[in-house]
Amino acid sequence: MSNEPAPTPPLVDRIGDGLSRVATAMRTEAWTAADAVGLNPTQLQILTFLVARGSAPDQHLLTRSAR
């Protein structure tokens, strides 16, 4: 048996693994944020887009309809 450490995976693989972990964390956060207002992540993302664009109804209407 050799006491040499295992070879390090290539940089591309390590970057891919890191990005996968970030994506998992972002999905979890999206579900948590959306669940807090009674939506799914896709609905929340669409509403966020519309608000940023200025084409969504007033904020108080959005929070009232989400309950």
N, C-alpha and C positions, 0 to 999 in steps of 0.2 A: 504494500500500500504506500502511496505517495502522500506526503504532507503538503503538497502544492495546492493552493486554492483553485477552485473551479474557475474556468475562464469567464470573464465578464461578457455578457451579451453585447452584441453590436449596438452602437449609439442609436441607430434607427429603431431598434426593438425597444430600447429603454424609453425613448421619446414616445413611441406608440403606447407603451404601457402607462406612462404618466398621463398622457392625454385621455386614455380610457378611464383612468381613475378620476380625472377632473370631470369628465362627462357624466360619470355615475353620480358624483357629488352634485352636479348641477341639476340632473334629473330629480334627485331626491329633494333638493331645495325647491324646484318647480312644483312638485307634487305637494309639498308642505305649504307653500305660499298659496297655491290654488285651492287647496282643501280648506284653508282658513276663511276663504270667502265663498265657499260652496260651489266651486267650479272645478273643471279639470284643467290640466296645464295648457292644453290647446286653446280652450276658451279664454283663459287668462292672457295668453300670448296675443290672441287676436284683439282683445279689449285694450291691452297695453299698446299695441300698434295703432289702434284707432285713436286712443287718447293722445298719443305722441303726434299723430297727424292732425289732430284737431277736429276729427270727424265723429267723435263719439258723443253721446249725450252727456249731460252734466254729471259730475262725479257722484252727487247725492242720488241720482237715479240709478247709477250702476250699483252702488252699495245697497240700495233698497231692493233692487230686483235680484240680487245675489243671495238674499236671505231665504 
